[in-house]
Amino acid sequence: MTRQAFYSDAIYIVTRTQGRGDEIAKTIQLRGFDEIKCFLLTEVQNWDTDNWPDLLIVDSEGDDAGAIKVIQSLKQAVPVVYLADSFEEDTFLTCYDAGAKDFLVKPVNSSYLVSRILILLDGGRVQRQLEKRDAVLKDLSVIGVDSEVYTTEYFLRFLKEEVERLLASEHWAPLCLLVVQFRGMTPELMSQQAFRTKLYAHVAKMLEQCCRGGDIVGEYLMDKFAILLPNTSTNGGQAVSKRILEQLDGETLTFDDQSVQLSVKIGVAEFTGCRHYEEFLNKALDGVRLLDESNEKVHIVTTS
């Protein structure tokens, strides 16, 4: 009897060797995917096609430079799952900047790989949320002019939806939350609405530049921002945190002849099944609070 496919999504697999591509294809075919095509890295270095797949799987097989070129050539046209031999911060951040939506370290269990594929195929949900936000923000107070940063109210709403979606889903993917606290702003400066608005709009843009499309940056209270990183583990969250620190910590910003030197602390929490989004957020806030007792800039906490 011929097995009926469960999914009609088109998946392309790019590997360094044909054997590895066939191996991955067989794995996901057994899970109900039939629309699969395999390519070699050497065949797609300058990929140009109008017929994009729904998802791309890239296995570097040791050739990270070649694999990353493929991802960059896509210009974030399709979601990408990157299979790496090990977690290297530089490789992760390069893939992250190129728009890879998932970064998995081999070996990867076949069930887990398929679960992550299904999560990403539902990734249009994030884009739909972003489009919906454009309409919602018209009725909310926005930080600065032309800012794409969520207000506290809308960020918390989105965070709640993400946590509830993961809890209800049979598929699992990590979710990382960063809480970024800025210090160095005196009460006198903070009392000046015009200065504070310009400062927060500038900081928000700088944070967005440290993140990829699909990450959610939101204002949180008076001196904090929160960043939600879908499909990102603690290692990835820590790598992004270090980048933020490198770019923002100690930065002197001047507006209207008034200056402030930013001091940045970041708490990182990975979602591991907490039962409510507030618990998840509080864990990241705990990371910031614990930094007051140490000389570190980033603190990792878990939600289990």
C-alpha positions as CSV (number, residue, x, y, z in Angstrom):
1,M,0.0,0.0,0.0
2,T,1.3,3.4,-0.9
3,R,1.8,5.7,2.1
4,Q,-0.2,8.9,1.9
5,A,1.7,12.2,2.6
6,F,0.4,14.2,5.6
7,Y,2.0,17.5,4.6
8,S,2.1,19.3,1.2
9,D,4.8,21.7,2.2
10,A,7.8,21.9,-0.1
11,I,11.2,21.4,1.7
12,Y,14.6,21.8,0.1
13,I,17.7,20.2,1.7
14,V,21.2,21.6,1.1
15,T,24.2,19.5,2.1
16,R,27.9,19.1,1.2
17,T,27.4,15.5,0.2
18,Q,24.6,13.6,-1.5
19,G,24.5,10.9,1.1
20,R,23.8,13.3,3.9
21,G,21.0,14.9,1.9
22,D,19.4,11.5,1.2
23,E,19.6,10.6,4.9
24,I,17.8,13.7,6.0
25,A,15.2,13.4,3.2
26,K,14.4,9.8,4.2
27,T,14.0,10.8,7.8
28,I,11.4,13.5,7.1
29,Q,9.7,11.5,4.4
30,L,8.9,8.8,7.0
31,R,7.2,11.5,9.0
32,G,4.8,12.5,6.2
33,F,6.7,15.0,4.0
34,D,6.9,14.1,0.3
35,E,7.6,17.4,-1.4
36,I,11.4,17.2,-0.9
37,K,14.3,18.1,-3.1
38,C,18.0,17.7,-2.3
39,F,20.9,20.0,-3.5
40,L,24.6,20.2,-2.9
41,L,26.2,23.3,-1.5
42,T,28.2,23.7,-4.7
43,E,25.0,23.8,-6.8
44,V,23.3,26.7,-4.9
45,Q,26.1,29.2,-4.1
46,N,24.3,31.8,-6.2
47,W,20.7,30.6,-5.7
48,D,18.2,32.5,-7.8
49,T,14.8,31.1,-8.2
50,D,11.2,32.3,-8.3
51,N,10.0,28.9,-6.9
52,W,10.9,29.1,-3.3
53,P,10.2,26.2,-1.0
54,D,8.2,26.5,2.2
55,L,11.3,25.7,4.2
56,L,15.0,25.1,3.7
57,I,17.3,22.7,5.7
58,V,21.0,23.4,5.5
59,D,23.6,21.0,6.9
60,S,27.1,22.5,6.7
61,E,28.9,19.2,7.2
62,G,31.9,21.2,8.3
63,D,31.6,23.8,5.5
64,D,30.1,26.6,7.6
65,A,31.3,29.3,5.2
66,G,29.7,27.7,2.2
67,A,26.5,27.0,4.0
68,I,26.2,30.5,5.3
69,K,26.6,31.9,1.8
70,V,23.5,29.9,0.8
71,I,21.5,31.3,3.6
72,Q,22.6,34.9,2.9
73,S,21.7,34.4,-0.8
74,L,18.1,33.7,0.2
75,K,17.7,37.2,1.7
76,Q,15.3,35.7,4.3
77,A,12.8,34.7,1.6
78,V,12.2,31.3,3.4
79,P,12.6,30.0,6.9
80,V,15.9,28.1,7.4
81,V,16.9,25.3,9.8
82,Y,20.7,25.2,10.2
83,L,22.3,22.0,11.3
84,A,25.7,22.6,12.9
85,D,28.4,20.3,14.1
86,S,28.8,22.3,17.3
87,F,27.6,25.5,18.8
88,E,30.1,28.3,18.0
89,E,29.0,31.8,18.9
90,D,30.4,33.4,15.7
91,T,28.7,30.8,13.5
92,F,25.4,31.2,15.3
93,L,25.5,35.0,15.1
94,T,26.4,34.9,11.4
95,C,23.5,32.5,10.7
96,Y,21.2,34.6,12.9
97,D,22.1,37.8,11.0
98,A,21.5,36.0,7.7
99,G,18.0,35.2,8.9
100,A,18.2,31.5,9.9
101,K,15.2,30.9,12.0
102,D,16.5,27.8,13.8
103,F,20.0,26.6,14.8
104,L,20.3,22.9,15.8
105,V,23.5,21.1,17.0
106,K,23.9,17.6,15.7
107,P,23.1,14.9,16.4
108,V,19.4,15.7,16.1
109,N,16.7,13.2,16.9
110,S,14.4,12.7,13.9
111,S,11.3,13.4,15.9
112,Y,12.8,16.5,17.3
113,L,13.8,17.7,13.8
114,V,10.3,17.2,12.4
115,S,8.9,19.0,15.5
116,R,11.1,22.0,14.8
117,I,10.2,21.9,11.1
118,L,6.5,22.0,11.9
119,I,7.0,24.9,14.3
120,L,8.8,26.9,11.5
121,L,6.2,26.0,8.9
122,D,3.8,27.7,11.3
123,G,6.2,30.6,11.3
124,G,3.8,32.6,9.1
125,R,2.0,33.1,12.3
126,V,4.8,35.5,13.5
127,Q,4.6,37.5,10.3
128,R,0.9,37.7,10.6
129,Q,1.3,39.0,14.2
130,L,3.7,41.6,13.0
131,E,1.3,42.8,10.3
132,K,-1.5,42.9,12.8
133,R,0.6,44.9,15.1
134,D,0.8,47.7,12.5
135,A,-2.9,48.2,12.9
136,V,-2.9,47.8,16.7
137,L,-0.1,50.3,17.3
138,K,-2.2,53.1,15.8
139,D,-4.2,53.0,19.0
140,L,-1.3,52.7,21.4
141,S,1.5,55.0,22.5
142,V,4.7,54.2,20.5
143,I,8.3,54.9,21.5
144,G,9.6,57.5,19.1
145,V,8.9,58.2,15.5
146,D,8.8,55.3,13.0
147,S,9.8,52.8,15.8
148,E,8.8,49.2,15.3
149,V,9.2,48.5,19.1
150,Y,6.2,47.2,21.0
151,T,4.8,49.1,23.9
152,T,4.8,47.3,27.2
153,E,1.1,46.4,26.9
154,Y,1.4,44.9,23.4
155,F,4.7,43.1,24.2
156,L,3.2,41.4,27.2
157,R,0.1,40.4,25.1
158,F,2.4,38.8,22.5
159,L,4.5,37.1,25.1
160,K,1.4,35.6,26.7
161,E,0.2,34.3,23.3
162,E,3.6,32.7,22.5
163,V,3.8,30.9,25.9
164,E,0.2,29.7,25.7
165,R,0.8,28.5,22.1
166,L,3.8,26.4,23.1
167,L,2.0,24.9,26.1
168,A,-0.9,23.9,23.9
169,S,1.3,22.5,21.1
170,E,2.4,18.9,20.7
171,H,5.6,20.2,19.1
172,W,8.5,21.8,21.1
173,A,10.9,24.6,20.3
174,P,12.9,26.8,22.7
175,L,11.9,30.3,23.4
176,C,14.4,32.8,24.9
177,L,13.6,36.0,26.7
178,L,16.1,38.8,27.4
179,V,15.4,41.7,29.8
180,V,17.7,44.5,29.1
181,Q,18.1,47.2,31.8
182,F,19.7,50.5,31.2
183,R,21.2,52.6,34.0
184,G,23.0,55.9,34.1
185,M,20.0,58.1,33.5
186,T,19.6,60.6,36.4
187,P,16.2,61.5,37.8
188,E,16.6,65.0,36.3
189,L,17.0,63.6,32.8
190,M,14.3,61.0,33.2
191,S,11.9,63.8,34.3
192,Q,12.3,65.4,30.9
193,Q,9.8,63.8,28.6
194,A,11.3,65.0,25.3
195,F,14.8,63.8,26.3
196,R,13.5,60.4,27.5
197,T,11.5,59.9,24.3
198,K,14.5,60.6,22.1
199,L,16.7,58.4,24.2
200,Y,14.3,55.4,24.3
201,A,13.7,55.7,20.5
202,H,17.4,55.6,19.9
203,V,18.1,52.7,22.2
204,A,15.1,50.8,20.7
205,K,16.6,51.1,17.2
206,M,20.0,50.0,18.4
207,L,18.4,46.9,20.0
208,E,16.5,46.1,16.8
209,Q,19.8,46.3,14.9
210,C,21.2,43.6,17.2
211,C,18.3,41.3,16.4
212,R,16.8,39.5,13.4
213,G,13.5,39.7,11.6
214,G,10.9,37.9,13.7
215,D,12.4,38.7,17.1
216,I,10.1,40.9,19.2
217,V,11.5,44.0,21.0
218,G,9.3,45.7,23.5
219,E,9.5,48.4,26.1
220,Y,9.2,47.2,29.6
221,L,8.6,49.7,32.4
222,M,10.8,52.8,32.7
223,D,14.3,51.6,32.3
224,K,14.0,48.2,30.6
225,F,13.4,46.6,27.3
226,A,12.4,42.9,26.7
227,I,13.4,40.9,23.7
228,L,11.7,37.6,22.7
229,L,13.8,35.2,20.6
230,P,11.7,32.4,19.0
231,N,13.4,29.1,18.3
232,T,16.4,30.2,20.3
233,S,18.1,28.3,23.1
234,T,20.0,29.7,26.1
235,N,23.3,29.6,24.2
236,G,21.8,31.7,21.4
237,G,20.3,34.1,23.8
238,Q,23.6,34.5,25.6
239,A,25.4,35.2,22.3
240,V,22.8,37.9,21.3
241,S,23.2,39.4,24.9
242,K,26.9,39.7,24.5
243,R,26.5,41.5,21.2
244,I,24.1,43.9,22.8
245,L,26.5,44.6,25.6
246,E,29.4,45.2,23.1
247,Q,27.3,47.7,21.2
248,L,25.5,49.5,24.0
249,D,27.3,49.1,27.4
250,G,29.3,52.3,28.1
251,E,27.8,54.1,25.1
252,T,27.4,57.8,25.5
253,L,24.3,59.3,23.9
254,T,23.8,63.0,23.5
255,F,20.5,64.8,22.7
256,D,19.9,68.5,22.9
257,D,23.3,69.1,24.5
258,Q,22.5,66.6,27.3
259,S,24.5,63.4,27.6
260,V,24.0,60.0,29.3
261,Q,26.4,57.1,29.5
262,L,24.5,53.8,29.4
263,S,25.2,50.9,31.8
264,V,23.6,47.7,30.5
265,K,22.6,44.6,32.4
266,I,20.8,41.6,30.8
267,G,18.9,38.7,32.3
268,V,18.3,35.7,30.1
269,A,15.7,33.0,30.6
270,E,14.8,30.0,28.4
271,F,11.2,28.8,28.4
272,T,11.2,25.2,29.7
273,G,7.5,24.7,30.5
274,C,6.6,27.3,33.1
275,R,2.8,27.4,33.4
276,H,2.3,31.2,32.9
277,Y,4.0,33.9,30.9
278,E,4.5,36.1,34.0
279,E,6.6,33.4,35.6
280,F,8.8,33.3,32.4
281,L,9.1,37.1,32.5
282,N,9.9,37.2,36.2
283,K,12.7,34.6,35.7
284,A,14.4,37.0,33.2
285,L,13.9,39.9,35.7
286,D,15.5,37.8,38.4
287,G,18.5,37.5,36.2
288,V,18.8,41.3,36.2
289,R,18.3,41.5,39.9
290,L,21.0,38.9,40.6
291,L,23.4,41.0,38.6
292,D,23.3,43.6,41.2
293,E,25.2,41.2,43.5
294,S,28.0,40.4,41.0
295,N,30.3,42.0,38.5
296,E,28.8,40.1,35.5
297,K,26.7,41.7,32.8
298,V,24.7,38.7,31.7
299,H,22.9,36.3,34.0
300,I,21.3,33.1,32.8
301,V,18.3,31.6,34.7
302,T,16.0,28.7,33.9
303,T,12.3,28.4,34.2
304,S,12.0,24.8,35.4
